[in-house]
Amino acid sequence: MTPAFVEERGARHSLLPGLSSGWRRRGPSNGALAATTNSILCFWPGNMTSNALIIEAGRTEREYWKDLWRYRELFYFLAWRDVLVRYKQAVLGVAWSVLRPLLTMLVFTVVFGKWAKLPSYGVPYPLLVLAAMLPWQLFINAIQEGSNSLVANTNMITKVYFPRLIAPASTVVVSMVDFLISLVLLVFFMAWYRVTPGVRLLTLPLFTFLVIVASLGATSWLSALTVKYRDFRFVVPFIVQFGMYASPVAFSSRIVPQRWRLLYSLNPMVGIIEGFRWAILGSGAELTWTGVLLSIIGVAVLLSSGIWYFRKTERTFADVI
């Protein structure tokens, strides 16, 4: 085979007959393939410059984070696809985004507010619960959808290269849609009870950012583990159920004895949930800077460790999925 056009990189040597090393060569445009120790350049018949495929050893590792930006349109596509199919062929459709937090709020208000008579510290109990449901629903929706995101995109993962982190990250966008709808529900109840937020509301984007980062960290862990161990499909619902009662969703963290507060605050969601209540309701929540700092540290550890484990196992996804 006579090469059409080859430019070698790195240590230069020829694998094809008649190809000299260390320089460029032109020939008939009938297709060619050359390889070096660092790269392979492939050309197909036709336009020799536009039909080039360059495969470089180690490029994926070096430019992974740049690839995340290059593949941003795929991120948008996956997120939009998940938004469209989430409630497709559902009788109530998007109304489920309102009914789920509404029904949960009613149950918690009756069980913890009426029957258990837990204090709400001057805030209507439904608002106490709804303010906590905002970050909690965002968090659990992201990990429930994201933990199965790689398995759900098996065909893409086994056939096409793209930064695999895009798949679980796109599910957070879907959860944000439910979050915004639940926020409208909270505004309605605040108007009903005539509760007006103060200047603290300006800190709400900070706590929203923290719960998004926590969701991405947890999703990175669970999606990578689910590829290798399918048992995690059954573990995730248990984690969600346990986490709801281990976090101050149905009650205020002020009922926790003082001597256990620091240990309780090691749960990153404690500071985030109380931060939402503090920003929205004001007097109904007790926010300590120690709790906020612990939440920030916990979220940072969760994200960094999740991405580390995801990147560590990512190269084997196509083989074991």
C-alpha positions in Angstrom: 0.0 0.0 0.0 1.4 3.4 -0.9 0.7 6.0 1.7 -1.3 9.1 0.8 0.0 11.5 3.4 1.6 10.9 6.8 3.1 13.2 9.4 4.6 11.3 12.3 4.9 12.6 15.9 7.2 11.6 18.7 9.7 9.0 17.9 9.5 8.6 14.2 9.5 5.3 12.4 7.6 3.7 9.6 5.2 0.8 9.8 4.2 0.9 6.1 6.3 -0.1 3.1 8.1 2.7 1.4 7.6 5.3 4.2 10.7 7.2 5.3 11.0 8.2 8.9 11.4 11.8 10.2 9.7 13.6 7.3 6.4 14.0 5.4 5.6 12.1 2.3 2.9 12.5 -0.3 1.5 9.9 -2.6 -1.7 8.8 -4.4 -4.9 9.5 -2.4 -5.9 5.8 -2.0 -5.8 5.7 1.8 -3.0 5.2 4.2 -2.2 4.4 7.8 1.0 5.1 9.8 1.8 4.7 13.4 4.4 6.0 15.8 5.1 5.4 19.5 3.0 8.4 20.4 0.3 8.8 17.8 -1.5 7.2 14.9 -2.8 9.3 11.9 -5.4 7.8 9.7 -6.6 9.1 6.3 -9.5 8.0 4.1 -9.9 8.6 0.4 -11.1 12.1 -0.5 -10.0 15.3 1.1 -6.7 14.4 2.7 -6.8 17.2 5.3 -10.4 17.1 6.4 -10.7 13.3 6.8 -8.0 12.9 9.4 -8.4 10.9 12.6 -5.6 11.4 15.2 -5.3 8.9 18.0 -2.7 9.8 20.6 -1.8 7.6 23.6 -2.6 9.4 26.8 -4.6 12.2 25.2 -7.8 11.3 26.9 -6.2 11.6 30.3 -4.4 14.8 29.6 -7.4 16.6 28.1 -10.3 15.0 30.0 -11.5 18.3 31.5 -11.2 20.1 28.2 -13.3 17.3 26.6 -16.0 18.0 29.1 -16.4 21.4 27.6 -16.0 20.1 24.0 -18.8 17.7 24.7 -21.1 20.2 26.3 -23.7 19.8 23.6 -24.0 16.1 24.5 -24.5 17.2 28.1 -27.4 19.5 27.0 -28.9 16.7 24.8 -28.9 14.1 27.6 -30.3 16.5 30.1 -33.1 17.7 27.7 -33.8 14.0 26.8 -34.2 13.1 30.4 -36.5 16.1 31.0 -38.7 15.1 28.1 -39.1 11.4 29.0 -39.3 11.8 32.8 -43.1 12.2 32.8 -43.8 11.0 29.3 -47.1 8.9 29.1 -47.8 9.8 32.8 -51.4 10.7 33.3 -50.5 13.6 35.7 -47.2 14.5 34.0 -45.4 17.4 35.6 -48.0 17.6 38.3 -46.0 14.8 40.0 -43.3 17.3 40.8 -45.9 19.2 42.9 -47.7 16.2 44.3 -44.7 14.4 45.7 -43.4 17.1 48.0 -47.0 18.1 48.8 -48.0 14.7 50.0 -44.8 14.2 51.8 -45.3 17.5 53.6 -48.9 16.5 54.6 -47.6 13.2 56.0 -44.8 14.7 58.0 -47.0 17.5 59.3 -49.6 15.0 60.6 -47.1 12.5 62.0 -44.4 14.8 63.5 -46.4 18.0 64.0 -49.8 16.7 65.1 -49.2 13.3 66.6 -45.6 13.6 67.9 -46.1 17.3 68.7 -42.5 18.3 67.8 -41.8 22.0 68.0 -41.7 24.2 64.9 -40.2 27.2 66.8 -42.8 29.8 65.7 -43.0 28.7 62.0 -46.0 26.8 60.6 -45.1 23.2 60.4 -45.9 22.8 56.7 -43.4 25.5 55.9 -40.8 24.0 58.2 -41.1 20.7 56.2 -41.4 22.3 52.7 -38.3 24.4 53.2 -36.3 21.3 54.0 -37.9 19.3 51.2 -36.4 21.6 48.6 -32.7 20.6 49.0 -33.6 17.1 50.0 -35.7 16.3 46.9 -33.0 17.8 44.7 -30.4 15.6 46.4 -32.3 12.3 46.3 -33.7 12.8 42.8 -30.2 13.4 41.5 -28.7 10.3 43.1 -31.7 8.1 42.3 -31.5 9.0 38.6 -27.8 9.4 38.4 -26.9 6.1 40.0 -28.4 4.3 37.1 -27.3 6.8 34.4 -24.3 4.8 33.1 -26.2 1.5 32.9 -29.1 3.3 31.1 -26.7 4.6 28.5 -24.9 1.2 27.9 -25.2 1.5 24.1 -23.4 4.8 24.0 -20.7 3.9 26.5 -19.8 0.7 24.6 -19.7 2.3 21.2 -18.8 5.9 21.5 -16.1 7.9 23.3 -17.2 10.8 25.5 -16.3 11.8 29.0 -18.5 9.4 31.0 -18.9 12.0 33.8 -21.4 13.8 31.5 -24.0 11.0 32.0 -24.4 11.3 35.8 -23.9 15.1 35.8 -26.8 15.6 33.3 -29.3 14.0 35.8 -28.7 16.9 38.2 -30.3 19.2 35.6 -33.4 17.1 35.6 -33.6 17.3 39.4 -33.2 21.1 39.2 -36.4 21.2 37.2 -38.3 19.5 40.0 -36.5 21.8 42.4 -37.8 24.9 40.7 -41.4 23.6 40.6 -41.3 22.7 44.3 -40.0 26.3 44.9 -43.1 27.7 43.4 -45.2 25.4 45.7 -43.2 26.8 48.7 -43.9 30.4 47.6 -47.6 29.6 47.4 -47.6 28.3 51.0 -45.5 31.3 52.3 -48.2 33.6 50.8 -50.9 31.5 52.4 -49.3 31.8 55.8 -48.2 35.3 55.2 -44.6 34.6 55.8 -42.2 37.1 54.2 -38.5 36.3 53.7 -35.9 38.8 54.8 -32.5 39.8 53.4 -31.2 36.3 54.3 -32.9 35.1 51.1 -29.8 36.4 49.2 -27.8 33.5 50.7 -30.1 30.9 49.1 -28.0 30.5 45.9 -25.0 29.5 48.1 -26.9 26.7 49.8 -28.4 25.7 46.4 -24.8 25.4 45.0 -23.8 23.3 47.9 -26.6 20.8 47.4 -25.8 20.6 43.7 -22.2 19.8 44.4 -23.2 17.3 47.0 -25.5 15.6 44.5 -22.7 15.5 41.9 -20.3 13.9 44.4 -22.8 11.3 45.6 -23.9 10.5 42.0 -20.3 10.0 40.9 -19.8 7.4 43.6 -23.0 5.6 43.1 -23.0 5.5 39.3 -19.5 4.1 39.2 -20.3 1.5 41.9 -23.5 0.5 40.1 -21.6 -0.4 36.9 -19.4 -2.8 38.8 -21.8 -4.0 41.5 -25.4 -4.1 40.3 -26.5 -4.7 43.9 -26.3 -0.9 44.4 -29.6 -0.6 42.5 -31.2 -2.1 45.6 -28.9 -0.2 48.1 -29.7 3.3 46.8 -33.4 3.3 48.0 -32.3 2.2 51.4 -29.7 5.0 51.5 -32.4 7.5 50.6 -34.8 6.2 53.2 -32.2 6.1 56.0 -30.8 9.5 55.0 -34.3 11.2 55.2 -34.6 10.3 58.9 -30.9 11.0 59.6 -31.3 14.5 58.2 -33.6 17.2 59.7 -36.2 17.0 56.9 -39.3 16.2 59.0 -38.1 18.1 62.1 -35.8 20.9 63.2 -32.2 20.0 64.2 -32.8 22.1 67.3 -34.5 19.1 68.9 -31.1 17.2 68.8 -29.4 17.4 72.3 -26.6 20.0 72.4 -24.0 17.4 73.2 -24.8 15.5 70.0 -25.0 18.6 67.7 -21.4 18.5 66.5 -21.6 14.8 65.7 -25.0 15.3 64.0 -23.5 18.1 61.9 -21.0 15.7 60.3 -23.9 14.9 57.9 -23.4 17.5 55.2 -27.1 17.7 54.5 -27.8 19.0 58.0 -26.1 22.3 57.4 -27.5 22.6 53.9 -31.1 21.9 55.1 -30.9 24.3 58.0 -29.3 26.8 55.7 -32.4 26.7 53.4 -34.7 27.1 56.4 -32.6 30.0 57.7 -32.5 31.8 54.4 -36.2 31.3 53.7 -37.9 31.3 57.1 -35.5 33.1 59.3 -36.5 32.6 62.9 -37.6 29.0 62.4 -34.1 27.7 61.9 -30.9 27.7 63.9 -27.8 28.1 61.8 -24.3 27.9 63.2 -21.2 28.7 61.3 -19.6 25.5 62.6 -22.4 23.5 61.0 -22.0 25.4 57.7 -18.3 24.9 57.7 -18.7 21.2 58.3 -21.2 20.9 55.5 -18.8 22.7 53.1 -15.9 20.4 54.1 -18.2 17.3 53.8 -19.4 18.4 50.4 -15.9 19.0 49.2 -14.7 15.6 50.4 -17.7 13.9 48.8 -17.2 15.6 45.4 -13.4 15.1 45.3 -13.5 11.5 46.4 -16.5 10.8 44.1 -14.7 12.2 41.0 -11.5 10.4 42.0 -13.2 7.0 42.2 -15.2 7.7 39.0 -12.0 8.6 37.0 -10.2 5.6 38.5 -12.8 3.1 37.3 -14.0 4.9 34.1 -11.7 3.2 31.7 -13.2 -0.2 32.6 -16.9 0.8 32.2 -17.1 -0.3 28.6 -15.8 -3.8 29.5 -17.9 -4.6 32.6 -21.1 -2.7 32.0 
